[in-house]
Amino acid sequence: MDRLSATVVVALLAASAACVALAPLAVPETYDLVRHSVSEAGGQEVPGAWVARTGFVLLGLAVLLEAAFARETWGPWGRSAHGVYGTAMVLVGAFSHRPWYSAPWDRVEDSLHSVAATTMGFAFVIGVLAVGIRRGPHPGPVRVLDTVAIVASVVLPLIMWTAPDVQGAAQRLLFAVCYTWFAVEALRLAGRAAPHPDRAT
C-alpha cells in the first residue's frame, strides 16, 4: 500500500469514526449512548439515522480498500476475512436495526442486520488472527494491538449480551479498537511499501 492509499483509508476511517461519535446528537433525545447500541442510532424510521449508517458504510469501504491493497502482506486468509468484514459492514449500513422506541419496523431487515453484524464480528477475529500469524512471532506494539483486538472482539460482545444496560458503551469501545487496528495497519502497510533510504538511487 502506498502512502496515498493509506491516507485515503485513514481519512475514511476518521470520517466513519466522526459519524459514529456524532450519531447520538442526530437522533431523538431518548437515545442513551451507554445503553443503546450504535446500530440503534441507525435504526429503522429513526430521524437522523443516516449519520450512523453513513459511518458504517464508510468503515466498510475503508476496510475493503485496505484489504485490496494489502496484497501478500495480509495473506489470502487475512485479506479474505477482512474483505468479508468490510462487505458485512456495508450491509449493516444498508439493513437497519429496529428502533429502540415503539415505532414500525421490519423484522426481515432487522434479521438481515443481525446476520451481517454477527458475520462481521467473526470475520474481524479471523482476519486479525490470520494477519497476526502471517507477520510471525515477533513481539512489539503491533503484536500487543493484535492481542487486544482479538480479546476485545470476544469479551466486549459478551458484555453487550449479558449486560444490556451498558451495551452501547461496550460497542463503542469495540468500534474504537477496530478503528485503531485498521488505522495502524494502514500506516504499517504504507511503511512497508516505502523505499528504504539505503536503496535510494
GROMACS elastic network, one bead per residue, 0.5 to 0.9 nm:
[ bonds ]
;  ai    aj funct       b0    kb
    1     4     6  0.81911   500
    1     5     6  0.61510   500
    1     6     6  0.64808   500
    1    66     6  0.79084   500
    1    68     6  0.89157   500
    1    69     6  0.51537   500
    1    70     6  0.61950   500
    1    71     6  0.81409   500
    1   186     6  0.76085   500
    1   187     6  0.88025   500
    1   188     6  0.89594   500
    1   189     6  0.54765   500
    1   191     6  0.83126   500
    1   192     6  0.78989   500
    1   193     6  0.59258   500
    1   194     6  0.86938   500
    2     5     6  0.54510   500
    2     6     6  0.62960   500
    2     7     6  0.86912   500
    2    69     6  0.84033   500
    2   189     6  0.76652   500
    2   190     6  0.50083   500
    2   191     6  0.80574   500
    2   192     6  0.87207   500
    2   193     6  0.59004   500
    2   194     6  0.70030   500
    3     7     6  0.60183   500
    3     8     6  0.86246   500
    3   186     6  0.88467   500
    3   187     6  0.79010   500
    3   189     6  0.86756   500
    3   190     6  0.51803   500
    3   191     6  0.78411   500
    3   193     6  0.81150   500
    3   194     6  0.77753   500
    4     7     6  0.50349   500
    4     8     6  0.63134   500
    4     9     6  0.87155   500
    4   190     6  0.84948   500
    5     8     6  0.51065   500
    5     9     6  0.62393   500
    5    10     6  0.86459   500
    5    65     6  0.82235   500
    5    66     6  0.79818   500
    5    69     6  0.78742   500
    5   186     6  0.84194   500
    5   190     6  0.79848   500
    6     9     6  0.50572   500
    6    10     6  0.60904   500
    6    11     6  0.84344   500
    6    66     6  0.76378   500
    6    69     6  0.89774   500
    6   183     6  0.83956   500
    6   186     6  0.52315   500
    6   187     6  0.61842   500
    6   188     6  0.89801   500
    6   189     6  0.76893   500
    6   190     6  0.60396   500
    7    10     6  0.51669   500
    7    11     6  0.59846   500
    7    12     6  0.85634   500
    7   186     6  0.81614   500
    7   187     6  0.82734   500
    7   190     6  0.89627   500
    8    11     6  0.50418   500
    8    12     6  0.61672   500
    8    13     6  0.85966   500
    8    62     6  0.79247   500
    8    65     6  0.88456   500
    9    12     6  0.51647   500
    9    13     6  0.62005   500
    9    14     6  0.86250   500
    9    61     6  0.84606   500
    9    62     6  0.50669   500
    9    63     6  0.75171   500
    9    65     6  0.69189   500
    9    66     6  0.64750   500
    9   182     6  0.86441   500
    9   183     6  0.75752   500
    9   186     6  0.69576   500
   10    14     6  0.60672   500
   10    15     6  0.85556   500
   10    62     6  0.76362   500
   10   182     6  0.81893   500
   10   183     6  0.56760   500
   10   184     6  0.89109   500
   10   186     6  0.70889   500
   10   187     6  0.82720   500
   11    14     6  0.50447   500
   11    15     6  0.61197   500
   11    16     6  0.85097   500
   11    62     6  0.84897   500
   12    15     6  0.50892   500
   12    16     6  0.60614   500
   12    17     6  0.85377   500
   12    58     6  0.58662   500
   12    59     6  0.66499   500
   12    61     6  0.76986   500
   12    62     6  0.55838   500
   13    16     6  0.50633   500
   13    17     6  0.60961   500
   13    18     6  0.85751   500
   13    55     6  0.86716   500
   13    58     6  0.69573   500
   13    59     6  0.57171   500
   13    61     6  0.89877   500
   13    62     6  0.62166   500
   13    63     6  0.84838   500
   13   179     6  0.64607   500
   13   182     6  0.80797   500
   13   183     6  0.71862   500
   14    17     6  0.50486   500
   14    18     6  0.61420   500
   14    19     6  0.86746   500
   14    59     6  0.88320   500
   14   179     6  0.81601   500
   14   183     6  0.88949   500
   15    18     6  0.50723   500
   15    19     6  0.63284   500
   15    20     6  0.87920   500
   15    55     6  0.71591   500
   15    58     6  0.72155   500
   15    59     6  0.83835   500
   16    19     6  0.51129   500
   16    20     6  0.63141   500
   16    21     6  0.86180   500
   16    52     6  0.84413   500
   16    54     6  0.71803   500
   16    56     6  0.67249   500
   16    57     6  0.78538   500
   16    58     6  0.53214   500
   16    59     6  0.55573   500
   16    62     6  0.88967   500
   16   179     6  0.89057   500
   17    20     6  0.51128   500
   17    21     6  0.60644   500
   17    22     6  0.85259   500
   17    55     6  0.66598   500
   17    58     6  0.89825   500
   17    59     6  0.80817   500
   17   175     6  0.82451   500
   17   176     6  0.80171   500
   17   179     6  0.74492   500
   18    21     6  0.50673   500
   18    22     6  0.60202   500
   18    23     6  0.83822   500
   18    55     6  0.75672   500
   19    22     6  0.51476   500
   19    23     6  0.57866   500
   19    51     6  0.55873   500
   19    52     6  0.57865   500
   19    53     6  0.83486   500
   19    54     6  0.68854   500
   19    56     6  0.84840   500
   20    23     6  0.52322   500
   20    24     6  0.79378   500
   20    38     6  0.70634   500
   20    41     6  0.87466   500
   20    51     6  0.72862   500
   20    52     6  0.53932   500
   20    53     6  0.85536   500
   20    54     6  0.85813   500
   20    55     6  0.56968   500
   20    56     6  0.79794   500
   20   172     6  0.83774   500
   20   175     6  0.88022   500
   21    24     6  0.71093   500
   21    25     6  0.84912   500
   21    52     6  0.85404   500
   21   172     6  0.86494   500
   22    25     6  0.55247   500
   22    26     6  0.68858   500
   22    51     6  0.74722   500
   22    52     6  0.80427   500
   23    26     6  0.52478   500
   23    27     6  0.67091   500
   23    38     6  0.79183   500
   23    41     6  0.63180   500
   23    42     6  0.79401   500
   23    48     6  0.75713   500
   23    49     6  0.73349   500
   23    50     6  0.84414   500
   23    51     6  0.54402   500
   23    52     6  0.52770   500
   23    53     6  0.89574   500
   23    55     6  0.86988   500
   24    27     6  0.56079   500
   24    28     6  0.79787   500
   24    29     6  0.81219   500
   24    31     6  0.67453   500
   24    32     6  0.77080   500
   24    33     6  0.65649   500
   24    38     6  0.83780   500
   24    41     6  0.64863   500
   24    48     6  0.88841   500
   24    51     6  0.89712   500
   24    52     6  0.85074   500
   25    28     6  0.78676   500
   25    29     6  0.78728   500
   25    31     6  0.89500   500
   25    48     6  0.85536   500
   26    29     6  0.87317   500
   26    41     6  0.84626   500
   26    47     6  0.74189   500
   26    49     6  0.72498   500
   26    50     6  0.87586   500
   26    51     6  0.70973   500
   26    52     6  0.88894   500
   27    30     6  0.83257   500
   27    31     6  0.69314   500
   27    41     6  0.65874   500
   27    42     6  0.85466   500
   27    46     6  0.67731   500
   27    47     6  0.56159   500
   27    49     6  0.64931   500
   27    51     6  0.88564   500
   28    31     6  0.60393   500
   28    46     6  0.77781   500
   28    47     6  0.69460   500
   28    48     6  0.80340   500
   29    32     6  0.78303   500
   30   100     6  0.89245   500
   30   101     6  0.84239   500
   31    34     6  0.89908   500
   31    35     6  0.82143   500
   31    36     6  0.65665   500
   31    40     6  0.85523   500
   31    41     6  0.75311   500
   31   100     6  0.77606   500
   31   101     6  0.89031   500
   32    35     6  0.53926   500
   32    36     6  0.54218   500
   32    37     6  0.85440   500
   32   168     6  0.78411   500
   33    36     6  0.53858   500
   33    37     6  0.69427   500
   33    38     6  0.77556   500
   33    41     6  0.87305   500
   33   166     6  0.86642   500
   33   167     6  0.88167   500
   33   168     6  0.54702   500
   33   169     6  0.66034   500
   33   172     6  0.86747   500
   34    37     6  0.77614   500
   34   165     6  0.71171   500
   34   166     6  0.52216   500
   34   167     6  0.66352   500
   34   170     6  0.79847   500
   34   172     6  0.88033   500
   35   164     6  0.65984   500
   35   167     6  0.54997   500
   35   169     6  0.69279   500
   36    39     6  0.81946   500
   36    40     6  0.63173   500
   36    41     6  0.76324   500
   36   100     6  0.74082   500
   36   164     6  0.82109   500
   36   165     6  0.77794   500
   36   166     6  0.76898   500
   36   167     6  0.64252   500
   36   169     6  0.80996   500
   37    40     6  0.52240   500
   37    41     6  0.68176   500
   37   160     6  0.88830   500
   37   166     6  0.88014   500
   37   167     6  0.60520   500
   37   169     6  0.76987   500
   37   170     6  0.85410   500
   37   171     6  0.65088   500
   37   172     6  0.79117   500
   38    41     6  0.51457   500
   38    42     6  0.68495   500
   38    43     6  0.88672   500
   38    52     6  0.70288   500
   38   168     6  0.64461   500
   38   171     6  0.70756   500
   38   172     6  0.71609   500
   39    42     6  0.51842   500
   39    43     6  0.62384   500
   39    52     6  0.74125   500
   39    53     6  0.81584   500
   39    92     6  0.81109   500
   39    93     6  0.86149   500
   39    96     6  0.72227   500
   39    97     6  0.58589   500
   39    98     6  0.85758   500
   39    99     6  0.89203   500
   39   113     6  0.87722   500
   40    44     6  0.82065   500
   40    46     6  0.84520   500
   40    49     6  0.83660   500
   40    52     6  0.87976   500
   40    96     6  0.80568   500
   40    97     6  0.58005   500
   40    98     6  0.67286   500
   40    99     6  0.57107   500
   40   100     6  0.62201   500
   41    46     6  0.73837   500
   41    48     6  0.80586   500
   41    49     6  0.57296   500
   41    50     6  0.87862   500
   41    51     6  0.82796   500
   41    52     6  0.61044   500
   41    53     6  0.83612   500
   41    97     6  0.85824   500
   41    99     6  0.78282   500
   41   100     6  0.84723   500
   42    45     6  0.87705   500
   42    46     6  0.68613   500
   42    47     6  0.87690   500
   42    48     6  0.76884   500
   42    50     6  0.63653   500
   42    51     6  0.71824   500
   42    53     6  0.54187   500
   42    54     6  0.88663   500
   42    93     6  0.77566   500
   42    96     6  0.63845   500
   42    97     6  0.69155   500
   42    98     6  0.87635   500
   42    99     6  0.81094   500
   43    46     6  0.54978   500
   43    47     6  0.87787   500
   43    49     6  0.61156   500
   43    50     6  0.89802   500
   43    52     6  0.87725   500
   43    53     6  0.86014   500
   43    95     6  0.88850   500
   43    96     6  0.51780   500
   43    98     6  0.52263   500
   43   100     6  0.77403   500
   43   105     6  0.88062   500
   43   110     6  0.88179   500
   44    47     6  0.87724   500
   44    49     6  0.76472   500
   44    95     6  0.85815   500
   44    96     6  0.55625   500
   44    97     6  0.61096   500
   44    98     6  0.54247   500
   44    99     6  0.56791   500
   44   103     6  0.85327   500
   44   104     6  0.79771   500
   44   105     6  0.60643   500
   44   106     6  0.78468   500
   44   109     6  0.87436   500
   44   110     6  0.84286   500
   45    49     6  0.77660   500
   45    98     6  0.83718   500
   45    99     6  0.71336   500
   45   103     6  0.73684   500
   45   104     6  0.73560   500
   45   105     6  0.73209   500
   46    49     6  0.53730   500
   46    50     6  0.86822   500
   46    98     6  0.89628   500
   46    99     6  0.64883   500
   46   100     6  0.89590   500
   46   103     6  0.86880   500
   47    50     6  0.79900   500
   48    51     6  0.61250   500
   48    52     6  0.81359   500
   49    52     6  0.57038   500
   49    53     6  0.63588   500
   49    54     6  0.86538   500
   50    54     6  0.58269   500
   50    55     6  0.84755   500
   50    93     6  0.87968   500
   51    54     6  0.52298   500
   51    55     6  0.64086   500
   51    56     6  0.89199   500
   52    55     6  0.50005   500
   52    56     6  0.63976   500
   52    57     6  0.88603   500
   52    93     6  0.78580   500
   53    56     6  0.50898   500
   53    57     6  0.63733   500
   53    58     6  0.86660   500
   53    90     6  0.87086   500
   53    92     6  0.77462   500
   53    94     6  0.73797   500
   53    96     6  0.80902   500
   54    57     6  0.51903   500
   54    58     6  0.61080   500
   54    59     6  0.85675   500
   54    93     6  0.68638   500
   55    58     6  0.52003   500
   55    59     6  0.61719   500
   55    60     6  0.86232   500
   55    93     6  0.78975   500
   56    59     6  0.52515   500
   56    60     6  0.62405   500
   56    61     6  0.87296   500
   56    89     6  0.58507   500
   56    90     6  0.61251   500
   56    91     6  0.84679   500
   56    92     6  0.66965   500
   56    93     6  0.51909   500
   56    94     6  0.88081   500
   57    60     6  0.50497   500
   57    61     6  0.61650   500
   57    62     6  0.85648   500
   57    86     6  0.85566   500
   57    87     6  0.89968   500
   57    89     6  0.64164   500
   57    91     6  0.78015   500
   57    92     6  0.78106   500
   57    93     6  0.55747   500
   57    94     6  0.79886   500
   58    61     6  0.51425   500
   58    62     6  0.60997   500
   58    63     6  0.86938   500
   58    89     6  0.87733   500
   58    90     6  0.77661   500
   59    62     6  0.50749   500
   59    63     6  0.62888   500
   59    64     6  0.86412   500
   59    86     6  0.71950   500
   59    89     6  0.70038   500
   59    90     6  0.77182   500
   59   179     6  0.83246   500
   60    63     6  0.53013   500
   60    64     6  0.61878   500
   60    65     6  0.86225   500
   60    83     6  0.87760   500
   60    85     6  0.72408   500
   60    87     6  0.60924   500
   60    88     6  0.73694   500
   60    90     6  0.50404   500
   60    91     6  0.85719   500
   60    93     6  0.88924   500
   61    64     6  0.50824   500
   61    65     6  0.60869   500
   61    66     6  0.85033   500
   61    86     6  0.63291   500
   61    87     6  0.79003   500
   61    89     6  0.84005   500
   61    90     6  0.72147   500
   62    65     6  0.52239   500
   62    66     6  0.61295   500
   62    67     6  0.86239   500
   62    86     6  0.75543   500
   62   182     6  0.86936   500
   63    67     6  0.60005   500
   63    68     6  0.84663   500
   63    82     6  0.67599   500
   63    83     6  0.70399   500
   63    85     6  0.75593   500
   63    86     6  0.51684   500
   63    87     6  0.86085   500
   63   182     6  0.73162   500
   64    67     6  0.51479   500
   64    68     6  0.61714   500
   64    69     6  0.88066   500
   64    79     6  0.88749   500
   64    82     6  0.72073   500
   64    83     6  0.54478   500
   64    84     6  0.84046   500
   64    85     6  0.81350   500
   64    86     6  0.51791   500
   64    87     6  0.71940   500
   65    68     6  0.50953   500
   65    69     6  0.64492   500
   65    70     6  0.86952   500
   65    83     6  0.87626   500
   65    86     6  0.87583   500
   66    69     6  0.52740   500
   66    70     6  0.60393   500
   66    79     6  0.87787   500
   66    82     6  0.87383   500
   66    83     6  0.88789   500
   66   182     6  0.81374   500
   66   185     6  0.86283   500
   66   186     6  0.67543   500
   67    70     6  0.50739   500
   67    71     6  0.73623   500
   67    74     6  0.78657   500
   67    78     6  0.80831   500
   67    79     6  0.51573   500
   67    80     6  0.78275   500
   67    82     6  0.63508   500
   67    83     6  0.61239   500
   67    86     6  0.86973   500
   68    71     6  0.65782   500
   68    79     6  0.73717   500
   68    83     6  0.80863   500
   69   189     6  0.85369   500
   70    73     6  0.56000   500
   70    74     6  0.57391   500
   70    75     6  0.80074   500
   70    79     6  0.70796   500
   70   186     6  0.84932   500
   70   189     6  0.68801   500
   71    74     6  0.64514   500
   71    75     6  0.68098   500
   71    76     6  0.82345   500
   71    79     6  0.76068   500
   72    76     6  0.72944   500
   72    79     6  0.85799   500
   73    78     6  0.87612   500
   73    79     6  0.88887   500
   73   131     6  0.78769   500
   73   134     6  0.75255   500
   73   135     6  0.78360   500
   73   189     6  0.77198   500
   74    77     6  0.74472   500
   74    78     6  0.50034   500
   74    79     6  0.57536   500
   74   127     6  0.86140   500
   74   130     6  0.74959   500
   74   131     6  0.51164   500
   74   132     6  0.85425   500
   74   134     6  0.65985   500
   74   135     6  0.80852   500
   75    78     6  0.54258   500
   75    79     6  0.60687   500
   75    80     6  0.84481   500
   75   130     6  0.77769   500
   75   131     6  0.70787   500
   75   134     6  0.68083   500
   76    79     6  0.52374   500
   76    80     6  0.58808   500
   76    81     6  0.84171   500
   76   130     6  0.88120   500
   77    80     6  0.51779   500
   77    81     6  0.59762   500
   77    82     6  0.84618   500
   77   126     6  0.81011   500
   77   127     6  0.68872   500
   77   130     6  0.60056   500
   77   131     6  0.78453   500
   78    81     6  0.52831   500
   78    82     6  0.60966   500
   78    83     6  0.83034   500
   78   126     6  0.73916   500
   78   128     6  0.69609   500
   78   129     6  0.78351   500
   78   131     6  0.52169   500
   78   132     6  0.88044   500
   78   134     6  0.83189   500
   79    82     6  0.53252   500
   79    83     6  0.58643   500
   79    84     6  0.85848   500
   79   127     6  0.71905   500
   79   130     6  0.87783   500
   79   131     6  0.83440   500
   80    84     6  0.62119   500
   80    85     6  0.86118   500
   80   123     6  0.87375   500
   80   127     6  0.76539   500
   81    84     6  0.51045   500
   81    85     6  0.62551   500
   81    86     6  0.87508   500
   81   122     6  0.86580   500
   81   123     6  0.50510   500
   81   124     6  0.68117   500
   81   125     6  0.85591   500
   81   126     6  0.62527   500
   81   128     6  0.85222   500
   81   130     6  0.83505   500
   82    86     6  0.60841   500
   82    87     6  0.84722   500
   82   120     6  0.86903   500
   82   123     6  0.63159   500
   82   124     6  0.63065   500
   82   126     6  0.82506   500
   82   127     6  0.54047   500
   82   128     6  0.81985   500
   83    86     6  0.51610   500
   83    87     6  0.61787   500
   83    88     6  0.85160   500
   83   123     6  0.84418   500
   83   127     6  0.88441   500
   84    87     6  0.51157   500
   84    88     6  0.59743   500
   84    89     6  0.84527   500
   84   119     6  0.78577   500
   84   120     6  0.70220   500
   84   123     6  0.62683   500
   84   124     6  0.85414   500
   85    88     6  0.51460   500
   85    89     6  0.60701   500
   85    90     6  0.87183   500
   85   116     6  0.88717   500
   85   117     6  0.89908   500
   85   119     6  0.72581   500
   85   121     6  0.75271   500
   85   122     6  0.82691   500
   85   123     6  0.53104   500
   85   124     6  0.60531   500
   85   127     6  0.83508   500
   86    89     6  0.50765   500
   86    90     6  0.63762   500
   86    91     6  0.87369   500
   86   120     6  0.76681   500
   87    90     6  0.52286   500
   87    91     6  0.63790   500
   87    92     6  0.87269   500
   87   116     6  0.86682   500
   87   120     6  0.82852   500
   88    92     6  0.61304   500
   88    93     6  0.87425   500
   88   115     6  0.86974   500
   88   116     6  0.50137   500
   88   117     6  0.67337   500
   88   118     6  0.87617   500
   88   119     6  0.66438   500
   88   120     6  0.54388   500
   88   123     6  0.88911   500
   89    93     6  0.65338   500
   89    94     6  0.87524   500
   89   116     6  0.70603   500
   89   117     6  0.71228   500
   89   120     6  0.65196   500
   90    93     6  0.51742   500
   90    94     6  0.63620   500
   90    95     6  0.88235   500
   90   116     6  0.88100   500
   91    95     6  0.59241   500
   91    96     6  0.87469   500
   91   112     6  0.83129   500
   91   113     6  0.71526   500
   91   116     6  0.62742   500
   91   117     6  0.84573   500
   92    95     6  0.53694   500
   92    96     6  0.65125   500
   92    97     6  0.84062   500
   92   112     6  0.80978   500
   92   113     6  0.52941   500
   92   114     6  0.79876   500
   92   115     6  0.87939   500
   92   116     6  0.58187   500
   92   117     6  0.62716   500
   92   120     6  0.88797   500
   93    96     6  0.64442   500
   93   113     6  0.81487   500
   94   113     6  0.80787   500
   95   109     6  0.54421   500
   95   110     6  0.68290   500
   95   111     6  0.86021   500
   95   112     6  0.62884   500
   95   113     6  0.50601   500
   95   114     6  0.88681   500
   95   116     6  0.85196   500
   96    99     6  0.87322   500
   96   106     6  0.89928   500
   96   109     6  0.62191   500
   96   110     6  0.58716   500
   96   111     6  0.89156   500
   96   112     6  0.80984   500
   96   113     6  0.56696   500
   96   114     6  0.88050   500
   97   100     6  0.88656   500
   97   105     6  0.85413   500
   97   106     6  0.88943   500
   97   107     6  0.89995   500
   97   109     6  0.72915   500
   97   111     6  0.80233   500
   97   112     6  0.87376   500
   97   113     6  0.60001   500
   97   114     6  0.75353   500
   98   101     6  0.86376   500
   98   103     6  0.85294   500
   98   104     6  0.84288   500
   98   105     6  0.57478   500
   98   106     6  0.73153   500
   98   107     6  0.77907   500
   98   109     6  0.82715   500
   98   110     6  0.57384   500
   99   102     6  0.72058   500
   99   103     6  0.68185   500
   99   104     6  0.83432   500
   99   105     6  0.72663   500
  100   103     6  0.84496   500
  102   105     6  0.89631   500
  105   109     6  0.82493   500
  105   110     6  0.78958   500
  106   109     6  0.54705   500
  106   110     6  0.62939   500
  106   111     6  0.87225   500
  107   110     6  0.50226   500
  107   111     6  0.60401   500
  107   112     6  0.85711   500
  108   111     6  0.50626   500
  108   112     6  0.61744   500
  108   113     6  0.85849   500
  109   112     6  0.50734   500
  109   113     6  0.61750   500
  109   114     6  0.86923   500
  110   113     6  0.50477   500
  110   114     6  0.63192   500
  110   115     6  0.87744   500
  111   114     6  0.50429   500
  111   115     6  0.62210   500
  111   116     6  0.86149   500
  112   115     6  0.50985   500
  112   116     6  0.61481   500
  112   117     6  0.85227   500
  113   116     6  0.51863   500
  113   117     6  0.60811   500
  113   118     6  0.85976   500
  114   117     6  0.50429   500
  114   118     6  0.60567   500
  114   119     6  0.84737   500
  115   118     6  0.52052   500
  115   119     6  0.60894   500
  115   120     6  0.84875   500
  116   119     6  0.51124   500
  116   120     6  0.60503   500
  116   121     6  0.87278   500
  117   120     6  0.50006   500
  117   121     6  0.63441   500
  117   122     6  0.89419   500
  118   121     6  0.51748   500
  118   122     6  0.65231   500
  118   123     6  0.86146   500
  119   122     6  0.53834   500
  119   123     6  0.60450   500
  119   124     6  0.86330   500
  120   123     6  0.50803   500
  120   124     6  0.61608   500
  120   125     6  0.88306   500
  121   124     6  0.53439   500
  121   125     6  0.66067   500
  121   126     6  0.88596   500
  121   153     6  0.69777   500
  121   154     6  0.87024   500
  121   157     6  0.87027   500
  122   125     6  0.53562   500
  122   126     6  0.62626   500
  122   127     6  0.84980   500
  122   153     6  0.84441   500
  123   126     6  0.51622   500
  123   127     6  0.58483   500
  123   128     6  0.85178   500
  124   127     6  0.50117   500
  124   128     6  0.60575   500
  124   129     6  0.84107   500
  124   149     6  0.87810   500
  124   150     6  0.82228   500
  124   153     6  0.77499   500
  124   178     6  0.83960   500
  125   128     6  0.53646   500
  125   129     6  0.60874   500
  125   130     6  0.84976   500
  125   149     6  0.77425   500
  125   150     6  0.56369   500
  125   151     6  0.88325   500
  125   153     6  0.65141   500
  125   154     6  0.81245   500
  126   129     6  0.51455   500
  126   130     6  0.59645   500
  126   131     6  0.85621   500
  126   150     6  0.86854   500
  127   130     6  0.51101   500
  127   131     6  0.61374   500
  127   132     6  0.84379   500
  128   131     6  0.51963   500
  128   132     6  0.59630   500
  128   133     6  0.85733   500
  128   146     6  0.63539   500
  128   147     6  0.87306   500
  128   149     6  0.74576   500
  128   150     6  0.69607   500
  128   181     6  0.86770   500
  129   132     6  0.50184   500
  129   133     6  0.61584   500
  129   134     6  0.85136   500
  129   146     6  0.74003   500
  129   147     6  0.85843   500
  129   150     6  0.73223   500
  130   133     6  0.52141   500
  130   134     6  0.61203   500
  130   135     6  0.88500   500
  131   135     6  0.63792   500
  131   136     6  0.89310   500
  131   146     6  0.86728   500
  132   135     6  0.54310   500
  132   136     6  0.67245   500
  132   137     6  0.81850   500
  132   142     6  0.87909   500
  132   143     6  0.70687   500
  132   146     6  0.65097   500
  132   147     6  0.87630   500
  133   136     6  0.53397   500
  133   137     6  0.73271   500
  134   137     6  0.89080   500
  135   138     6  0.75916   500
  135   143     6  0.89998   500
  136   139     6  0.89627   500
  137   143     6  0.82415   500
  138   143     6  0.72783   500
  139   142     6  0.78225   500
  139   143     6  0.58033   500
  139   144     6  0.76551   500
  140   143     6  0.53862   500
  140   144     6  0.64260   500
  140   145     6  0.88453   500
  141   144     6  0.50182   500
  141   145     6  0.62028   500
  141   146     6  0.86889   500
  142   145     6  0.50070   500
  142   146     6  0.62566   500
  142   147     6  0.87437   500
  142   181     6  0.87723   500
  142   184     6  0.80990   500
  142   185     6  0.85615   500
  143   146     6  0.50387   500
  143   147     6  0.63904   500
  143   148     6  0.87171   500
  144   147     6  0.51257   500
  144   148     6  0.61839   500
  144   149     6  0.85803   500
  145   149     6  0.60086   500
  145   150     6  0.85885   500
  145   177     6  0.86697   500
  145   180     6  0.86243   500
  145   181     6  0.68800   500
  146   149     6  0.51491   500
  146   150     6  0.62732   500
  146   151     6  0.86602   500
  146   181     6  0.75232   500
  147   150     6  0.52429   500
  147   151     6  0.61092   500
  147   152     6  0.84070   500
  148   151     6  0.52249   500
  148   152     6  0.58741   500
  148   153     6  0.83998   500
  148   177     6  0.79320   500
  149   152     6  0.51727   500
  149   153     6  0.60367   500
  149   154     6  0.87668   500
  149   174     6  0.83125   500
  149   177     6  0.61256   500
  149   178     6  0.70167   500
  149   181     6  0.71510   500
  150   153     6  0.51208   500
  150   154     6  0.65223   500
  150   155     6  0.87425   500
  151   154     6  0.53054   500
  151   155     6  0.59798   500
  151   156     6  0.82078   500
  152   155     6  0.51561   500
  152   156     6  0.54375   500
  152   157     6  0.80473   500
  152   173     6  0.84889   500
  152   174     6  0.64697   500
  152   177     6  0.75353   500
  153   156     6  0.60002   500
  153   157     6  0.66013   500
  153   158     6  0.89269   500
  153   174     6  0.67811   500
  153   177     6  0.86686   500
  153   178     6  0.88258   500
  154   157     6  0.59998   500
  154   158     6  0.66543   500
  155   158     6  0.52065   500
  155   159     6  0.63587   500
  155   160     6  0.88237   500
  156   160     6  0.62285   500
  156   161     6  0.86485   500
  156   167     6  0.84868   500
  156   170     6  0.56739   500
  156   171     6  0.69276   500
  156   173     6  0.79695   500
  156   174     6  0.66266   500
  157   161     6  0.61785   500
  157   162     6  0.86438   500
  157   167     6  0.82048   500
  157   170     6  0.74756   500
  157   171     6  0.73348   500
  157   174     6  0.82922   500
  158   161     6  0.50455   500
  158   162     6  0.60701   500
  158   163     6  0.81844   500
  159   162     6  0.51972   500
  159   163     6  0.54321   500
  159   164     6  0.76436   500
  159   166     6  0.78496   500
  159   167     6  0.68575   500
  159   170     6  0.68839   500
  160   163     6  0.54546   500
  160   164     6  0.54590   500
  160   165     6  0.81719   500
  160   166     6  0.67485   500
  160   168     6  0.76171   500
  160   169     6  0.86654   500
  160   170     6  0.62397   500
  160   171     6  0.71496   500
  161   164     6  0.60906   500
  161   167     6  0.73785   500
  162   167     6  0.86951   500
  163   166     6  0.59203   500
  163   167     6  0.64546   500
  164   168     6  0.80174   500
  165   168     6  0.77924   500
  165   169     6  0.89447   500
  166   169     6  0.54441   500
  166   170     6  0.63052   500
  166   171     6  0.86942   500
  167   170     6  0.50358   500
  167   171     6  0.59888   500
  167   172     6  0.84969   500
  168   171     6  0.52114   500
  168   172     6  0.61786   500
  168   173     6  0.86668   500
  169   172     6  0.51726   500
  169   173     6  0.62851   500
  169   174     6  0.87058   500
  170   173     6  0.51720   500
  170   174     6  0.63054   500
  170   175     6  0.87737   500
  171   175     6  0.62059   500
  171   176     6  0.86145   500
  172   176     6  0.62105   500
  172   177     6  0.87098   500
  173   176     6  0.50055   500
  173   177     6  0.63456   500
  173   178     6  0.87477   500
  174   177     6  0.51238   500
  174   178     6  0.63022   500
  174   179     6  0.86826   500
  175   178     6  0.50539   500
  175   179     6  0.61021   500
  175   180     6  0.85306   500
  176   179     6  0.51581   500
  176   180     6  0.61360   500
  176   181     6  0.86162   500
  177   180     6  0.51506   500
  177   181     6  0.61437   500
  177   182     6  0.87039   500
  178   181     6  0.51423   500
  178   182     6  0.61965   500
  178   183     6  0.84684   500
  179   182     6  0.54058   500
  179   183     6  0.60293   500
  179   184     6  0.85264   500
  180   183     6  0.51783   500
  180   184     6  0.60225   500
  180   185     6  0.84513   500
  181   184     6  0.53042   500
  181   185     6  0.61073   500
  181   186     6  0.86326   500
  182   185     6  0.50423   500
  182   186     6  0.61111   500
  182   187     6  0.87140   500
  183   186     6  0.51126   500
  183   187     6  0.63783   500
  183   188     6  0.85914   500
  184   187     6  0.52105   500
  184   188     6  0.60704   500
  184   189     6  0.85828   500
  185   189     6  0.59761   500
  185   190     6  0.84692   500
  186   189     6  0.51670   500
  186   190     6  0.62135   500
  186   191     6  0.86120   500
  187   190     6  0.50600   500
  187   191     6  0.61286   500
  187   192     6  0.86907   500
  188   192     6  0.62581   500
  188   193     6  0.87082   500
  189   192     6  0.51341   500
  189   193     6  0.63391   500
  189   194     6  0.87906   500
  190   193     6  0.51327   500
  190   194     6  0.62666   500
  191   194     6  0.52041   500
  191   195     6  0.84716   500
  192   195     6  0.79599   500
  192   196     6  0.89317   500
  193   196     6  0.89344   500
  195   198     6  0.84671   500
  195   199     6  0.68146   500
  195   200     6  0.70595   500
  196   199     6  0.53294   500
  196   200     6  0.67600   500
  197   200     6  0.53215   500
  197   201     6  0.88897   500
  198   201     6  0.84371   500
